[in-house]
């Protein structure tokens, strides 16, 4: 089942790239494995998937220890400063930096591990009160502050679009993030790349790809519905 669904998602990404004149190689599929058992991750691995996303630090660490070390683990959920130390040497990319204080904590842990930690700035494009992230207007000032931290490398932007019935409704959200990325890239700031746009989930990743996403975060579309009971174990 997982192999079939994974292949379907990959095919949809290919078609979305085709529609927008892009190469499928420009889009990284992150299999969101939160609440999913290691056995399901192994199934995805057998189908060729190597990049996985987790929302919770504890879950990322547990799976990191149990699975092969050549997998790429992405921290895609809200990150508390007191938990940074647990993933500083494990996360290939932190998608959810939304404050200078969090970035400063990542800087401290990066220095401790002698590692430059790649991050994305989380932007709350739709200004939803229930979501984390900075506003479009706050993004550049925050990046200018974080850019001075030698053990933090800004690689791009991330957003979580609203959950909508019609994915087309999120097209302006994705377009706005892409434009912001272009604007920031044009400033040629030291220690800042804008080569990653992490946007789009199971419900709307095809529209996100058409609007320039370089990473999409798909969980349900690969693994099936989330097991909420597992979150409280």
C-alpha positions in Angstrom: 0.0 0.0 0.0 2.7 2.5 1.0 4.7 1.8 -2.1 1.7 2.4 -4.3 0.7 5.6 -2.6 4.3 6.9 -2.6 4.5 6.2 -6.4 1.2 8.0 -6.9 2.4 11.1 -5.0 5.6 11.1 -7.0 3.6 10.9 -10.2 1.4 13.8 -9.2 4.5 15.8 -8.4 5.9 14.9 -11.9 2.7 16.1 -13.6 2.6 19.3 -11.5 6.2 20.0 -12.6 5.3 19.3 -16.2 2.4 21.8 -16.0 4.7 24.5 -14.6 7.7 23.8 -16.8 9.9 22.5 -14.0 12.0 19.4 -13.5 10.7 16.8 -11.0 14.3 16.7 -9.7 13.8 20.2 -8.3 11.2 19.0 -5.8 12.0 16.9 -2.7 9.3 14.8 -1.3 9.3 14.7 2.5 7.4 11.7 3.8 5.7 13.0 7.0 6.0 10.0 9.4 4.6 11.5 12.6 2.7 9.0 14.7 3.6 6.2 12.2 5.5 3.1 13.4 9.0 2.3 12.3 7.6 -0.7 10.3 5.7 1.8 8.0 8.8 3.9 7.5 10.8 0.8 6.5 8.1 0.1 3.9 8.6 3.6 2.5 12.4 3.0 2.6 12.0 -0.2 0.6 10.2 1.9 -2.0 13.1 4.3 -2.2 12.1 7.1 0.2 15.0 8.5 2.2 13.6 11.9 3.5 11.2 11.9 6.4 9.6 14.7 8.5 8.6 14.6 12.1 6.6 17.1 14.2 7.9 16.1 17.6 11.4 16.0 18.9 11.0 12.9 21.0 9.6 11.0 18.0 12.3 12.1 15.7 15.0 11.1 18.1 13.5 7.7 18.8 13.2 6.9 15.0 16.7 8.3 14.3 18.2 5.8 16.8 16.2 2.8 15.4 16.7 3.4 11.7 19.7 3.5 9.3 21.8 6.7 9.7 21.7 7.5 6.0 18.1 8.8 6.2 17.5 12.5 6.2 15.3 13.7 9.1 13.5 17.0 8.9 12.0 18.8 11.9 8.8 20.3 10.5 6.8 21.0 13.7 7.0 23.8 16.2 10.3 23.6 18.0 10.7 24.7 21.7 14.0 26.1 22.6 14.6 23.6 25.4 14.4 20.7 22.9 16.8 22.0 20.4 19.7 20.2 22.1 18.1 16.8 21.3 18.0 17.3 17.5 21.0 19.6 16.9 23.1 16.7 15.7 20.2 14.8 14.0 18.1 17.1 11.9 19.1 17.6 8.3 16.9 20.7 8.2 14.8 22.6 10.8 11.7 24.0 8.9 10.1 25.9 11.8 12.3 28.8 12.9 10.1 31.8 13.8 12.0 33.8 16.3 15.5 35.2 17.0 15.5 33.5 20.4 15.0 30.1 18.8 17.7 30.8 16.3 20.1 31.8 19.0 19.5 28.6 20.8 20.1 26.7 17.6 23.4 28.7 17.2 24.5 27.6 20.7 23.8 24.0 20.0 25.5 24.3 16.6 28.6 25.6 18.2 28.6 22.8 20.8 28.4 20.2 18.0 30.8 22.2 15.7 28.0 22.1 13.1 26.3 24.7 10.9 22.6 23.8 11.2 20.4 24.5 8.2 17.1 26.2 8.9 14.0 27.6 7.2 12.1 30.6 8.4 8.5 29.7 9.0 6.1 32.3 7.6 2.5 32.5 8.6 1.4 33.9 5.2 -2.3 33.5 5.8 -2.0 35.1 9.3 -3.9 32.2 11.0 -4.0 32.7 14.7 -3.8 29.0 15.3 -0.5 28.7 13.5 3.1 29.6 14.3 5.4 31.7 12.1 6.2 35.3 11.4 4.2 37.6 9.1 5.4 38.4 5.5 6.4 41.8 6.8 8.4 40.5 9.7 10.3 37.9 7.7 13.1 40.1 6.3 14.0 41.8 9.6 14.2 38.5 11.3 16.4 37.0 8.6 18.7 40.1 8.9 19.1 39.3 12.6 19.6 35.6 12.2 22.1 36.0 9.3 24.8 37.0 11.7 24.8 33.7 13.5 27.7 31.6 12.2 26.3 28.2 13.2 22.9 28.8 11.6 22.4 28.7 7.8 19.2 30.1 6.4 18.3 28.0 3.4 14.8 29.4 2.6 11.2 29.7 3.7 8.4 27.4 4.9 4.7 27.9 5.3 1.7 25.9 6.4 -1.2 26.9 4.3 -4.8 26.9 5.6 -6.7 23.6 5.4 -9.2 24.1 2.6 -11.5 21.9 0.6 -10.4 23.4 -2.7 -6.5 23.5 -3.0 -6.8 26.3 -5.5 -7.7 28.6 -2.6 -4.1 28.3 -1.3 -2.5 29.3 -4.6 -2.2 33.0 -3.5 -0.6 31.8 -0.2 2.1 29.8 -2.1 2.6 32.6 -4.7 3.1 35.2 -1.9 5.8 33.0 -0.2 7.6 32.5 -3.5 7.6 36.2 -4.3 9.0 36.9 -0.8 11.7 34.4 -1.4 12.6 36.0 -4.8 12.7 39.5 -3.1 15.0 38.3 -0.3 17.2 36.4 -2.7 17.7 39.6 -4.7 19.3 41.2 -1.6 22.3 38.9 -1.8 22.7 38.6 2.0 25.6 36.8 3.5 24.7 33.5 5.1 21.3 33.5 3.5 20.2 31.2 0.6 16.7 31.1 -0.8 17.0 27.8 -2.6 14.3 26.0 -0.5 10.6 26.7 -0.5 8.9 24.2 1.8 5.2 24.4 1.1 2.3 22.1 0.3 0.9 19.1 2.1 -1.3 16.1 1.2 -4.2 18.3 0.4 -2.5 20.9 -1.8 1.0 19.9 -2.7 0.3 19.9 -6.5 -0.7 23.5 -6.4 2.3 24.3 -4.2 4.6 22.6 -6.8 3.0 24.6 -9.6 3.8 27.8 -7.5 7.5 26.9 -7.0 7.7 24.6 -4.0 11.0 22.8 -3.8 9.9 20.6 -0.8 6.5 19.2 -0.1 5.5 17.6 3.1 3.1 14.6 2.5 2.0 12.3 5.3 -1.6 11.1 4.8 -1.1 10.8 1.1 1.6 8.2 1.7 0.9 6.6 5.0 -2.9 7.0 5.3 -4.8 8.8 8.0 -2.9 9.9 11.1 -3.2 7.8 14.3 -3.9 10.5 16.8 -3.9 8.1 19.7 -0.1 7.5 19.1 0.6 11.2 19.8 -0.2 10.6 23.5 1.7 7.4 24.1 
